[in-house]
Structures are given as C-alpha cells and as structure tokens.
Amino acid sequence: MSSELKGEMIKIVKKGMLFDPTICAIGDGSKDTEMMKLSDISIELVHQVEVMNGKTIEIENVIHSNAGDVQLSRIENIRDLILVEGTNAFFKMQTLIFFMFYMCILFGLPLFYFNWYSAFTGTSMFESLWVFLYNFLFNFVSILSYGLFDQPFSPTVLRTFPSLYVAG
C-alpha cells in the first residue's frame, strides 16, 4: 500500500471510533512515514545491511525515515517493548500520579485549615518560596530515585505471564 493510503486509514480509524483510541503503528519507515506520523505511538523497524570490508562483516543501521517514536532492529523486540517496558512504565506512572495526588492533599489541607482558622483574611502560612522548596527538596530525590531504580515487575515474570499486562 502507498504511504498516503495508510495515512488515510489512520484518519478513518480516529474519526470513525466512538471513543478516542490510541493507535500504534508498526512499519519499516520507507512506505509507512505518513501512517507513523499520524498515529499516537509509532514503532519503526530499522533495516540492517551487511557490508563486506575485506574479511570482516559490519552491520550498519539504515534508516529510511525518522518517523518512528521508537526504533527497533528486530521485530522480536516488540514483545519485550510492549510487555516489559510498557507495563513497568504504566505502573510507574500510576504510582507517581497517586503520589502527587496524596502529596497535594497533604500539602493543601493544612493551608486550607489555616485559612479557615484565620477567617480567610489573606494571611499566608508559608511564603511562596517555601512552597517551591518543599516540593523540590523533599520530593525531587524520592521521585527521581523511584523513576530510575524501581521496577514494578521483573522482566522474567512479565515474559512468563503476559496476563499481568492487563491493569486492574
């Protein structure tokens, strides 16, 4: 199929669905550029060419277009990308949203109660610099370390039991 036709298919799916679907396009990049640009997530399969230099064989990556959000050299890596990386990223993001929600409640309720106690006269409990420093100093290290080092599920478990990909 031509690149324009694949792009039109993505447009039809986006307009024709009752809900707003997240579209993942997988292509090699040469004739799939329009499709990958219009999709929400695009995975580009990068071709590898063997080049003979005397007695040694080198493998060079040849990229036809840079339209993919993620570039993979082998199609077998898609399973690990979706099951392992996707699941762990989803649960990390979910925990981070819960953390930020509860942090805002724990930080906002004392401010509300102080304003209630002072009859909403406009006196401030904290200066705005302290509000920023609280969020930055006390939460930056924990969020950064969680994002870098935590892995909700081990890759072996996710490869063995792909049903864990279903959230809920």
C-alpha positions as CSV (number, residue, x, y, z in Angstrom):
1,M,0.0,0.0,0.0
2,S,1.1,3.5,-0.5
3,S,2.0,5.9,2.3
4,E,-1.0,8.2,1.7
5,L,-3.4,5.3,1.8
6,K,-2.0,4.1,5.1
7,G,-2.3,7.6,6.5
8,E,-5.9,7.8,5.4
9,M,-6.6,4.5,7.2
10,I,-5.3,6.1,10.4
11,K,-7.5,9.1,9.9
12,I,-10.6,6.9,9.3
13,V,-10.0,4.9,12.4
14,K,-9.5,8.1,14.5
15,K,-12.7,9.8,13.1
16,G,-14.8,6.6,13.0
17,M,-14.5,5.3,16.5
18,L,-17.0,6.3,19.2
19,F,-14.2,6.6,21.8
20,D,-10.7,8.2,21.3
21,P,-8.5,5.2,20.5
22,T,-4.7,5.2,21.0
23,I,-3.3,4.0,17.7
24,C,0.0,2.2,17.5
25,A,1.6,1.9,14.0
26,I,4.4,-0.5,13.2
27,G,6.3,-0.1,10.0
28,D,9.7,-0.1,8.3
29,G,9.7,3.6,7.6
30,S,10.0,3.6,3.8
31,K,6.4,3.5,2.9
32,D,4.9,4.0,6.3
33,T,6.0,7.5,7.0
34,E,2.6,9.1,6.8
35,M,1.0,6.4,8.9
36,M,3.6,6.7,11.6
37,K,3.3,10.5,11.8
38,L,-0.5,10.3,12.2
39,S,-0.5,7.6,14.8
40,D,-0.2,8.2,18.5
41,I,2.6,5.7,19.0
42,S,4.8,4.5,16.2
43,I,7.4,1.8,16.1
44,E,9.9,1.8,13.2
45,L,11.7,-1.3,12.3
46,V,15.3,-0.3,11.3
47,H,16.8,-2.4,8.4
48,Q,20.3,-3.8,8.9
49,V,22.6,-4.2,5.9
50,E,25.7,-6.3,6.0
51,V,28.8,-4.6,4.4
52,M,31.8,-6.6,3.4
53,N,35.2,-4.9,4.3
54,G,37.8,-7.4,3.3
55,K,37.3,-10.3,5.8
56,T,35.2,-8.5,8.4
57,I,31.5,-8.1,8.2
58,E,30.0,-5.0,9.7
59,I,26.3,-4.3,10.3
60,E,25.2,-0.8,9.7
61,N,21.8,0.6,10.5
62,V,20.0,2.1,7.5
63,I,17.1,4.4,8.5
64,H,14.8,5.3,5.7
65,S,12.8,7.8,7.7
66,N,12.9,9.1,11.2
67,A,9.1,8.9,11.6
68,G,9.1,6.3,14.4
69,D,8.8,7.2,18.1
70,V,10.7,4.0,18.9
71,Q,13.2,2.3,16.6
72,L,13.8,-1.4,16.8
73,S,16.2,-3.5,14.9
74,R,14.3,-6.8,15.2
75,I,10.6,-7.5,15.3
76,E,11.1,-9.9,18.2
77,N,11.9,-6.9,20.4
78,I,8.3,-5.6,20.1
79,R,7.0,-8.2,22.6
80,D,9.5,-7.0,25.2
81,L,8.8,-3.4,24.4
82,I,5.1,-3.8,25.0
83,L,5.0,-6.3,27.8
84,V,8.1,-5.4,29.9
85,E,8.8,-1.7,29.2
86,G,5.1,-0.7,28.6
87,T,3.8,-2.5,31.8
88,N,6.5,-1.1,34.0
89,A,6.1,2.4,32.6
90,F,2.4,2.2,33.1
91,F,2.6,1.1,36.8
92,K,5.4,3.7,37.5
93,M,3.2,6.5,36.0
94,Q,0.2,5.3,38.0
95,T,2.2,5.3,41.3
96,L,3.6,8.7,40.5
97,I,0.1,10.1,39.9
98,F,-1.1,8.7,43.2
99,F,2.0,10.1,45.0
100,M,1.4,13.6,43.5
101,F,-2.3,13.4,44.4
102,Y,-1.7,12.5,48.0
103,M,1.1,15.0,48.3
104,C,-1.2,17.8,47.1
105,I,-3.8,16.7,49.6
106,L,-1.3,16.6,52.5
107,F,0.1,20.0,51.5
108,G,-3.2,21.7,50.6
109,L,-5.3,20.7,53.6
110,P,-3.1,22.4,56.3
111,L,-3.2,25.6,54.1
112,F,-7.0,25.4,53.8
113,Y,-7.4,24.8,57.6
114,F,-5.1,27.7,58.4
115,N,-7.1,30.0,56.1
116,W,-10.3,28.7,57.7
117,Y,-8.9,29.4,61.2
118,S,-7.8,32.9,60.2
119,A,-11.2,33.6,58.6
120,F,-9.8,33.9,55.1
121,T,-8.1,37.2,55.9
122,G,-5.4,36.6,53.3
123,T,-2.6,36.0,55.7
124,S,-0.2,33.4,54.4
125,M,1.0,30.4,56.3
126,F,4.1,29.9,54.0
127,E,5.9,32.2,51.6
128,S,5.8,31.1,48.0
129,L,9.5,30.3,48.1
130,W,8.9,27.7,50.8
131,V,6.1,26.1,48.9
132,F,8.5,25.6,45.9
133,L,11.4,24.5,48.1
134,Y,9.2,21.9,49.9
135,N,8.1,20.3,46.6
136,F,11.6,20.5,45.2
137,L,13.8,19.5,48.2
138,F,11.6,16.8,49.8
139,N,10.1,15.2,46.7
140,F,12.7,15.5,44.0
141,V,15.0,12.9,45.3
142,S,12.3,10.3,46.1
143,I,10.6,10.8,42.7
144,L,13.9,10.6,40.8
145,S,15.1,7.5,42.6
146,Y,11.7,5.8,42.1
147,G,11.7,6.6,38.4
148,L,15.3,5.4,37.9
149,F,15.5,2.3,40.1
150,D,12.1,0.9,40.7
151,Q,10.8,-1.9,38.5
152,P,7.3,-3.0,39.5
153,F,7.5,-6.4,37.8
154,S,10.6,-8.4,36.8
155,P,11.0,-9.0,33.1
156,T,11.1,-12.7,33.6
157,V,7.6,-12.7,35.3
158,L,6.1,-10.5,32.5
159,R,7.5,-12.7,29.8
160,T,6.2,-15.8,31.5
161,F,2.8,-14.4,32.5
162,P,1.7,-11.8,29.9
163,S,-1.7,-11.6,31.5
164,L,-0.1,-9.2,34.1
165,Y,-0.2,-6.6,31.3
166,V,-3.9,-6.2,31.9
167,A,-4.3,-3.5,34.5
168,G,-7.0,-3.8,37.2
